[in-house]
Amino acid sequence: MIPWIQLDSAKVPGGGELRLKQRGGEFSIMLGANELMNSRLSGSEEALARLAWARLDGRPAPQILIGGLGMGFTLRAALAALPPDARVTVAELVPEVVAWARGPMAGVFEGSLDDPRVLVRENDVADLIRSAKASYDAILLDVDNGPEGLSRKANDALYDHAGLAAARAALRPGGVLAVWSSGPDAGFTRRLGQAGFAVEETRVRARRGGGGARHVIWMARRR
C-alpha cells in the first residue's frame, strides 16, 4: 500500500493545526486525529451548493458566500450550477489552505479559483457575515464537521442564536443559509427555526453517486 506523506501543516488562528497529506493521487486534510476532508469524498460537499441553488428559483445575478475553501468541492459545484452573472465570495481563514489549492492540489481545483466569478478572501467568514446586511442570496458553511467549533472554538459563534441572527440579517429576503455536518444535531435545527428560518434537513451520502457515510445538510430559508 502506498504510504501517506505529509506535505505541509498550518496553524488555525485560535485553534489547532491542519495537516495536508497525500497518498498517490489522493489528498487528505487532517485536524488532529480527525479527517476534515478527503479528495475521494466530495458528494455531500457538492450537494451543499446544488441544494442551495435549487432553492433560489434561478434568481438573477446571485451573490453567494462560501465559508471554508477546503478542497474546493462546494465551490466547483456552485460554479457549475450558477449563471455567468453570479458572484461567489469564498472566505478562508487559513492562508496556507489557499496556497495548497494553487499548489499541490491544483489538479483537484481544476482552475476554479481563476473563474472570474470568484473572489477569495483570507478572512473569518463570521466577520464577513456580521458586516453584511441583506447582501447574499446564499451563505454556504462548511468550516467544521458540524454546527460546533471543531477547527477553532470561536466558530461556535457561527451556530449560536447571535450567529444565526447575523446570518439571517446578511441574507436577502428568501435567501438560504446552508450548513454541512457529518451528523444530525436536533438542537441546531431548533435554533434555526427560532432564528426565523424555514428549515429542511437532508441526508446526503459522502461519495459522489452514493455510498459512504450519511452526512447532514441544513437548508434554512430566510422567512
N, C-alpha and C positions, 0 to 999 in steps of 0.2 A: 504493500500500500504506500502511496506517495505521502510523505510526512507533511504536516503543516509547517510553514515558515512564517515567522513574524516579520512583517515588512516595516512596521512603524508603530509608534504609540503617540498618544496625545492626551494631555490633561483636560478634563472638562472643568471649566470655571465653576468653582464651588461644589464640585462633585468628584467622581472617580477618574479612572484612566481608561481610555479607549485603546484597543489594540487591533491593528489591521493585520490579518493573516491570509496566507494564500496556500492552496494545495492544488497544483496543476493549474487548471483554468478556473478554479473555484475560489471565491473570496469570502471572508467572514470578518465581521466587526464584533469584538467582544468587549464587555464591561465586566471585569472580574471573571466569575465563572459563568456569567450569562451571555449567551449569543444574542446580540441585538438584531442582527440581520445576516442573511446568507445569500449569495448571488444565485443560488439554485431555488430559492423560495421567494417568489415575487408575487404570487397570486393575490393575496389579501391586500398588499400594499397597492397593487394596480387597481383593485376593486374600490379602494378608498376614493380614488379620483373618478372612476367611471360612475359609481353610485351617486356621488355628489353632483356631477354634471347632469345626470339623468333627472335630477330633481330641480334643476334650474330652468327647465322649459325652454331651452335654447335661447336664453336672453342675449341680446347683442352686446358686444364689447365687454365681456365679463372680466371682472377683476378677481383674481384668485390669490390667496396667501397660503403657502405650504410651510408648515413648521417642521423642520428637520429634512436635510438633504438625503442622508443615508446613502443608499446605493442608487438613488435616482429612479426607483421603480414608479413611485407615485407621480413624480414629475413627468416621466416619459408617457405614462398613461394619460395624464392630463393634456399634454401637448397633442397626443393622437386624437383626443376627443374634442378639444376646444377649437373654435373658429380662428381665422387668421387675425382678427382684431382683438383677441384676448390678450391680457397681460397677467403674467404669473410671477409673483414675488416669492422667492424661496429664502426663508430665514434659517441660517445655520450658525450656531453659536461657536463651534469649534473650527478655527481656520484650517486646521490640518485635514479635516474631512473634505473641504473644498479642494485642497491640494491633492488628496488621494483621488478625487473624482477626475481631475485633469491629468493625473499621473498614472499610477499603476492600474487604476480601474477605468481608464478612459474607454476601453472597449465595452465595458458594462454600460456606460452612459451614452454611447452611440451618438455623440455630438449634441446631446440635448442641451447642454449648458451654453452652446453657441446659437441656439434658436433666438431670433430677435424678439420673441415674446417674453423672454425670461430675464429677470433681474435677480441676481444672487446678492443677498445682504448678510454680512457676517455680524448678525445681531441676535439677541434673545428675542424669540418670537413673541414672548409676553410683552416686551416693550413696544413692538410694532402694533400689537393688538390694543394696548392701552392708549396709544397715541392716535388711533384711528377712530373716526366717527362716521358710520354709515358708508364705509369706503369699499368693502369687499362683498362680492356675491357669494363667495365660499371661503371658509377657513378650514384647511385640512391639517390635522395634528397627528404626527407620528414621531414624537420626540422621546417617548418612553415605551415600556412594554404594556402600558395601560394607563388609566387615569390616576396615576400617582407618580411622584417624582423619583423614578428609578435612577436615571442618569445623574440627577442632582436634586437635592431636597427642595430647592427653590421652585422646581417645576410643579410642586403641589399647588402652587398659586394659580396654575392654569385651570385646575379642575375643581376648585372650591367655589363657593357661592359668588365671591367677588370676581374671580377669574371668569366665570361663566357670564356674569353680568357685563364684564368688559367685552367679551367675545360677542355677545348679543348686540351691544352698542356699536361694535365695529362692523357689523353686517348691515347690508341694505335690507329693506323690507322683503321678506320671503327668502332671504339668504340662508345658507346652510353651514352649520358647524359640523364637520365630520371628524370623528376621533377613532383611531385604530387601537385595538387592545388584543393582547394574547389570550384574554379570557373575560368572562362576564363580571359585572360589578353592579349589583342592584342599587346600591347607594348612589352611584353616579347617575344611573338612569333617573332616579327620583330627583336629584339635584338639577338635572337638565330640565325636567318638567317644571320644577319650582322657579327656574330662571326665565321661564317664558318661551320655552321651545316646545314644538310638537316633535315627539321623539319616536324614531324607529330604531330597533336593534336587530342587526343582521349577522348571521353566522356565515363565515366565508372560509373556504379551505386555503391552506397556506400555499399549496402548489398551484401553478397555472394549469387550468384544465381539470382541477380536482385532485384530491389526495392530500395527505399530510394533516397536520393539526387543524382544528377548527378555531379560527380567530373571530373576534367580535368587532363590528364596526357600528358606531352610533351615527345616525343621520338625524341631526337636530335642526329643524327649520325654524327660523325666527317668525313668531306669530305676528 
